[in-house]
Amino acid sequence: MTPLTPPPRFKPLWRAIIEVAFIVFLFYSNLLMGEFTGVNGQGKTLAFALRDIITPANFVIALLSAFIGYVIFEFFRRKL
């Protein structure tokens, strides 16, 4: 039995999806860490912090930033 591998023509698409998803993950991780700094108050729960950072505006910002980051990394990957 062979492992599940995408057809060769879909590999660049899957690579892009994975890299963009990772950048979005890093964006939300950074926001979540910021929610628990001393400036934002002690005693915040994880549920409160998630409710505070998961908004449509933040999601749009994350996707745009991830796409821009992906394009920049691909540019450097091909140039170097």
C-alpha positions in Angstrom: 0.0 0.0 0.0 1.4 3.4 -1.0 1.1 6.5 1.1 -1.4 9.1 0.0 0.5 11.6 -2.1 -1.1 14.3 -4.2 -0.6 14.3 -8.0 2.4 16.3 -9.1 0.3 19.1 -10.5 -1.3 19.7 -7.1 2.0 19.8 -5.1 2.6 23.6 -5.6 -1.0 24.3 -4.6 -0.7 22.2 -1.4 2.7 23.7 -0.6 1.1 27.2 -0.9 -1.9 26.2 1.3 0.4 24.8 4.0 2.7 27.8 4.0 -0.1 30.3 4.2 -1.8 28.3 6.9 1.4 28.2 8.9 1.8 32.0 8.6 -1.8 32.5 9.8 -1.1 30.2 12.7 1.9 32.3 13.6 -0.2 35.5 13.3 -2.8 34.1 15.7 -0.2 32.7 18.1 1.3 36.2 18.3 -2.1 37.8 19.0 -2.9 35.2 21.7 0.5 35.8 23.4 -0.2 39.5 23.3 -3.5 39.0 25.1 -1.7 37.5 28.1 0.8 40.3 28.7 0.8 42.3 31.9 -0.6 45.3 30.0 -3.9 43.6 29.1 -4.7 42.5 32.6 -4.3 39.5 34.9 -6.8 36.7 35.2 -7.9 36.5 31.6 -9.2 33.1 30.5 -8.2 31.4 27.3 -11.9 31.5 26.1 -12.0 35.3 26.6 -8.7 35.8 24.8 -9.8 33.6 21.8 -13.1 35.5 21.6 -11.2 38.8 21.6 -8.7 37.8 18.8 -10.8 35.7 16.5 -12.7 38.4 14.5 -13.4 38.8 10.8 -11.0 41.8 10.7 -8.2 39.8 12.2 -8.8 36.9 9.8 -8.7 39.2 6.8 -5.5 40.8 8.1 -4.0 37.3 8.7 -4.9 36.1 5.2 -3.5 39.2 3.5 -0.3 39.1 5.6 0.1 35.3 4.9 -0.4 35.8 1.2 2.1 38.6 1.1 4.6 36.6 3.2 4.2 33.6 0.9 4.8 35.7 -2.2 7.9 37.2 -0.7 9.3 33.9 0.5 8.7 32.4 -3.0 10.5 35.3 -4.6 13.5 34.8 -2.4 13.4 31.0 -2.7 13.6 31.3 -6.5 16.2 34.1 -6.5 18.6 32.5 -4.1 
